[in-house]
Amino acid sequence: MEKHGLVIVHTGNGKGKTTAALGLAVRAWGDGFRVLILQFIKGGWKYGELKTLETLAAADGRIEIRQCGLGFTNTDEHEQAEHLKAAAEALAMAKEAITSGKYDLVILDEINYAVKFNLITEAQVLDLLACRPPELHLVLTGRDAAPGVIDKADLVTEMKEIKHPYTQGIKAQLGIEF
């Protein structure tokens, strides 16, 4: 089978963007791919996926996840300058990973949020797409994907919220939402 790297975008206001990307990471790992997941916003919390991916990484080192962000940008916990610095560092890591030849699949989790919250620019994301080797699969997640990113992608899936337990007063559930 001829390998043709794809640019995949998971966007929309519904749940499942990161979950779909992580499912793809597990599938790719199972087929022998070398996988890197960079999380642009998440940081500090111990999400369930971290435990799973650490276990897979311990098996053979072909999958890695790095939390690059400082968490939610709308809290007083970190100054905007700290979020900007973390996003710039994540962007540099992404460019190095994309061009390194060390990975078959790179997932830039919540990078679309980083653009939405003005931590990085659409032009910087398009630069990442432009430097992508043709055999590398690249996944970008987060709400409100920029129009230029959607245009350059091979596959775009929009997650649409129909119903959510939060609107019924049910808080986020361990193992389901984090």
Sequence and secondary structure as in RCSB ss.txt:
>XXXX:A:sequence
MEKHGLVIVHTGNGKGKTTAALGLAVRAWGDGFRVLILQFIKGGWKYGELKTLETLAAADGRIEIRQCGLGFTNT
DEHEQAEHLKAAAEALAMAKEAITSGKYDLVILDEINYAVKFNLITEAQVLDLLACRPPELHLVLTGRDAAPGVI
DKADLVTEMKEIKHPYTQGIKAQLGIEF
>XXXX:A:secstr
      EEEEESSSS HHHHHHHHHHHHHHTT  EEEEESS  SS  HHHHHHHHHHHHHS EEEEE S S TTS
SSS HHHHHHHHHHHHHHHHHHHHHS  SEEEEETHHHHHHTTSS HHHHHHHHHT  TT EEEEESSS  HHHH
HH SEEEE   S  GGGGT    TTTT 
